[in-house]
Amino acid sequence: MNILLTGGTGFLGSALAKHWTNSGHKLTLLVRPRFSLRRIQPLLPFVQIAECSSDIDITKLVQNSAPDFIVHTACAYGRVGETTLQIFDANVRLGMLLLDGLLTETGGSVGFINTCTVLDPFCNNYALSKNQFAQWGGALAHQNPTRLKFVNIRLQHMYGPGDDLSKFTSNVLHACFSHQPQLPLTAGEQCRDFIFIDDVVTAYDVVMKKIHEFSVSDQIDVGSGYAPSLRSFAEQVHAMTRSRTELQFGAIPYRANETMLCKADISRLMNFGWQPAYSLEQGIQKTIDLEFNP
């Protein structure tokens, strides 16, 4: 397959790139100009890197690469000081440019696999923008059913070695492993479906292989199907790392419109023959082994 993958230098994108390169697919990776290629350094001889600096560069890339699939993982979370406009550009406008390039080129149908969130749209600007683009993608697929199949992946809370420190899971793991004196947390009653990165990759692979079984505009949950509380996750990491860190539950208030339960319905994925290979304890242990004891 010929795959155009966005966010190829990110945590998820780089894991997918490694898997699909090893599987023999032809990959073009759309990356941000001057962004670090550290995560994909071993793949550089085997993939095409595209650094697009303008709108027309992106639409031309889609037309020239003639992908069978566009897998869209690029995003801005808003955790490192991005402006509202930057979040919108990454989470809505970039996807629209990809779709525009696809739909203005003559050719066969293309599968567009989009990475979305399970968070309520009004939880934050990241969730709002990701949900808005999913609606646009679905609408355009219905308007162009012979050209586009749009599958929206509602991705739960992935984690694993090499993930960004701005995320809750990585923050807890690094704080506990380094015996940080205190770790301020919320009360931790929110329940989240944590899924190990290797399981995310195999789920995306199944979605791509089963694309013919999806409707023209469709969505599917990707998660473990198990949703422990944030408190129990932190306590499990604390115990497994034998940490001396003081977990300060309740030191941080809940954000406005906090989602208290996120849990995937993985029945459809399981009907495709997929199931998670890692329990939460196994995923945490593998992360510890690879991140801190390589």
N, C-alpha and C positions, 0 to 999 in steps of 0.2 A: 504494500500500500504506500501511496504518496501522502505524507502527513505534514501539514503546516501546523506547528506547535508554537503558541505564544507563551511568554513567561518561562522560556527554556532555561534561564539561569536561576529561577526560583526553586524553592524546596520541592514542590510537587512537579513542576515542569521538568526539572533536571532528573528526577526519579523516573518519570515517564519516558524521557529521552533515552536514558540508559537502557530501559527495558525494551523499547521499540527498536532501538539500534541493534541490540543483541538479537532481536527477533527477525532482523533482516529487512525492516521497513526503510523506505527512503524518507529522511527527515529534513525539513527546513525549519530552523528555529528563529523566530522573530524575537529579538532581544533589544533592550534599551541601549542607545548609543553610549559608549564609554562605561557600560555596566560590567562588573567583574564576571569573568568567565570561569572562575575558580571551580564551581560545582561541575562544570561540563568539560574541564580541560582534557580528560582522556578521550572524549568523544569527538574532539575537533577534527581529526582526520576523516571522520566518517559521516559528518553532518554538514549541511550548508547553513552558515550563519548570515542572517539578514539584519542589519542595523538601519532601520528606517527613521529618517529625521523629519519627514513631512507627510501630509495626508496622501499626496499622490504616490509617494514611495510605497505606502502600505497597500493601496488599491492595486498598484502595478505588481507588487509582490504576489498578491493573490492571483492575479491574472496570469503572470508568467510562471508561477510554480504549479498551476493547474492541479491543486490537491484533490485527493479523494475524500480526505477528512481535514477539517480545521478543528483543532483541539485547543480551546481557549482557557488558559489558566492564569494569564496575567491579571493583576489586580493591584489596587492600593487600599490598604486597610485603614489608613488614617492614624497609624500609631506613631509615626515618626515625623510629625509636623506637617503633613501634606495639607494644602489648602483645599477648600471645598471644590474649587475648579479642578485641581489636580486629581482629586478622587473621582470626579465626574468624567474627566478625560480618560482615565485608566479603566474605569468600570463600565462606562456607557459608550463614550465616543469611539474608543479604539475598536470595540466590538462592532459598532455601526459601520466603521470604515472597512472592516473585514467583510461584513455582509454586503456592503455596497460594491466592493471589488468583485465579490463572488457573483452577485446578481446582474452586474453589467457585462459580464463575460459570457459568451455563448459556450455551451457545453452541457454535459450531463449533470445529474444530481450530485450534490456534495453533502456529506454528513457534517453537521456542525455540532460538536460536543462542547457544551458550555459548562463552566464551573460556577455554581451559584452557592448561596448560603441558606442555612435553615433559620437564621435569625429573623425576627419580626422586622419588616421594612422600616419601622419607626424606632428601632433600637438605636441606630446611628446612621451616619451618612454612607458608610460602607454598605450596610445591609440595604438601605434604600436604593442606592445606585445599582447594586447587583440585581435586585429584584426588578428594577425598572428595565434593565437591559434584557432580562429573561422574557419580559412581556413583549418587548420590541421583537426579539428573535422569534418568538412564537407567532406573532402577528405576521411577520414577513414570510415565515414558512407557509402559513395558510394562504397567503397571497401568491406564493410562488411554489406550489406543491411539486412541480416537476423539476425544480432547480435546487431546492433546499429541503433538507430534513434537519430539524432543530431539536436536539435532545438536551434538556436542562438537567444537570446533575446537582441535586441538593446534597452538598457534601457536609458531613458532620465534622467533628473536631479531630482532625488528623494530627499526628505527632510522630516523632522519630528522631534519629540522630541527624544533626546538621540543620535542624529547624531554626527559625529566627528566634532570638532571645526576647523579642517583644511579645511573644505568645505566652499564654498562661502556663502551658505544659513545660516549655523550655525554661521559663523563669523559675518554676518550682524545682525542676530537676537540677539546674545549675546552682540555685541557692542552697538546696539541701546537700548536694555533693560537696560544695565548697565550705559547708558549715557556716554560712552567713549567719551572723548573730541573731537577727530577727528578719522575719519575712511577713510584712503586712498583707493581709488578705481580707476579702469580704467574709461574711459569715459562712459562705460556701454551701448554701442550701440549693443552689442551682444544680440541676442534673444535666449532664452532658454525655453524649455518645462519643467516646474516644475511639478512634480507629487508627491502627498502626499504618505507617506510610506504605509498607509492602502490600498490605491488603487493599489500600486505595488504588495502587497501580494495577493490581490484578482485576479490580472491579472496573476500572476504565477500559482495560483491555477487553473484558467481556462485553461491555456496552458497545465498543467498536465492532467486535465480531458479530454481535447480534443486532446490528443496526436495522436490518431488514424486518425485525419483529417490532419495531417502534412505529408509531404513527407519525405523520408529517410534523407535528409539534407535540412533543412528549416530555415527560420528566420522570426521574427515578431517584430514589434515595440511595445514598452510599454511606454506610456506617457499620457499626458492629451489631446493632440491634440491642445493645445493653447500655444503660445510662446511669452510672453512679453519680454521686454528688461531687462537686468540686472539692469539698472538704475531704471526702474519702479518698479521692485521687491524691491530694496533697499528703494525707496521712500515710497512704501506701508508699509513695515515693520516700517519705521521711523514714519509714521503717526499713525499706529495702536498701537505702543508702546509709543506714545507721547514723543519721544526721543529728548534730547537736543544735541545729537551727531551731529557734523558737517560732512556731507557726502562730501568728497573731490573728486568729480568726475574729472578724468583726471590726478590724482596724480601718477598713475601707468600706464606705457605704456602697450599696447597690447603685448602678447607673439607672437613669430614667428609662422606663419601659423595658426593664430587664426581663429577658426570657428565662423562665424558671425551669422549663423542661424541653430538652431537645433529644429526640430519640428516633432513629431511622426505622422505617418499615422495610426490612430487607427481603421480604417474601418474594418480590419480583426478581431480584438478583439471584436468590436461591433457586428459583424456577429455571433460571438460565444455567444453573450448575455451579454457581459461585457460592462460597462461604468464607468467612474470615478464618485465616490460619493462625492468628495470634489472639490469645486472651489478653486482657489488660495487663496482668502480671507479666506475661511473656513479652509483650511489647515494651513495657517499661524496662525489663531486664535487658532486652536486646539493645535498647537505646543507651542504657548505662554502659553496657559492654563496649559498644562501638563509639560512643561519644567520649567516655572518660577512661576506658581501659582498652584502647585499640591494640 
